[in-house]
Amino acid sequence: MKKFLSSLLLALTVLITASPVYADGESISSVTVVGATEQSGTPTPSNPVNIVTNNGAIKLSKNLFKVSTWTHGDYLAQDGTKTGSIVWGYSDYIPVQQNTTYYLSGFTSSLGVPAYHCFYDNNKNFVSSVLAQASSAYQINIPSGVAFIRITGRDGGNASTTYANAQFEKGSTATTYHPYGSIYTEGAGETVRDSANHSANVETLFAVGDYADEQNINTGVITRKVGVMVFNGKENWSPWRSGYTTMVLRSIARAKTVPLSNITESVSSKIEIDGSADLNFYNIVTDFPTVTDWKRYIADQYAAGTPVIVIYPLAEPTTESVAGQTMTTAPVIQNNGTIATTIRTLLQNGQTLVSNSLELGIKIATTAYNTAQFNPVVTDLNTTIATIREIVTKTINQTAAIASLQADKQTRPDEQCPAGKKCLLVETEENGVIVPHWYPIIEAPE
């Protein structure tokens, strides 16, 4: 029984010791969130797998309209010819797929005149035009034989302002605006929260290998240690050496590291940045026997909106800034996000708390906090121990009495039981005194 009690006390002690505790209410000096990335499954060229960050999967903007290529000073007439105008302009040739639906949005031109467009064949010869629409957001159906489209509109002399939120994309409805060629994330955005219920947004933070971006929530300073590359097939790829299966892109990052890709496993036999800081894709000759095949694949992926993406360690860290946000008292937890990130909370007393979960992590607590939080538990535990001890004591005493009764109940006592008989003892309480009564046991008729 003593062994049982000792084991019970040890188990309860371990339970309390192992329970998560938090430096609740401690003043914060700063909070830093460290980036992270994940992938579900094994990526291959035929089955790309998203690279997922704290704010969601890395995506390429669907926007095909590049405002920087807009030409001001002419508009495209109904026959496709250029006609001079000081308030109009037109876009570059935008590649499209025939018999496919696209959507144009954000083209509210100067003076309220919406844009319109011209169609061109594969050789960029004019095919037809569609006059100005009644709305600055509308669906465009690409006819057969059309490979390019040009948009023309009244830009008011400043297309970068007039068309700052313009978007041309595949599909029948407008989606969230993203600038041409930009990277964004699709998923639950990360927020963190302190014990005073201050909430803060976290920027997209990347990680690869031992390198990770960091954001100081209080100051707004972001340290970038990881870069992102999106390929379009126009890069200067080359085979590493005649007879080898490696496609190489020269001098991009830190020497001798393993980057992360959405089309192949991140192991040195698949993808690597070698000692010369060259990006190497290994063993792809089966799918892409020549550099031309490889670049065509990349270009097709880019055109489909599912480009080849690689994240890699930067040669040197860079910094940028966003607005600082309030974090005052510990603990700080990840309130929302696509994947878990590490949160480092520096207290004003110099102590650092670290968590890595979408739920509360184990922290170091102050003595006062532990005393206050666990006082009810200690009280209940002491009560339970006292009860167990009382029960065990009574049980031991009863066991001894039962053993004594078992040994003596069939034995003739010194008095009050006839000679030669066995008697049953029955004890009664009379005026507060226990009085024994012996009754002869008849074992067989006389």
ABEGO torsion letter per residue (X at the ends): XAAAAAAAAAAAAAAAAABBBBBBGBBBABBBBBBBBBBBEBBBAABBBBBBBAAEBBBBBABABBAAABBBGBBBBAAGBBBBBAABBBBBBBBBBBGBBBBBBGABBBGGBBBBBBBBBAAGBBABBBBBBABABBBBBBBBGBABBBBBBBAGGBAAAAAAABBBBBEABBBBBBBBGBBBBBEBBBBBBBAAGBBBBBBBBBBBEABBBBBBAAAGBBBBABBBBBBAGABBBBBABBGBABBBBBGABBBGBBBBBAABBBBAAABBBBAAGBBBBBGAAAABABAAAAAAAAAAAAAAGBBBBBBBBBABBBBBBBBBBBBABOBBBBABEABBBBBBBBBAAGBBBBBBBABBBBBBBBAAAAAAAAAAAAAAAAAAAAAAAAAAAAAAAAAAAAAAAAAAAABBBABGBBBGBBBBBBBBBBGGBBBBBBBBBBABBX
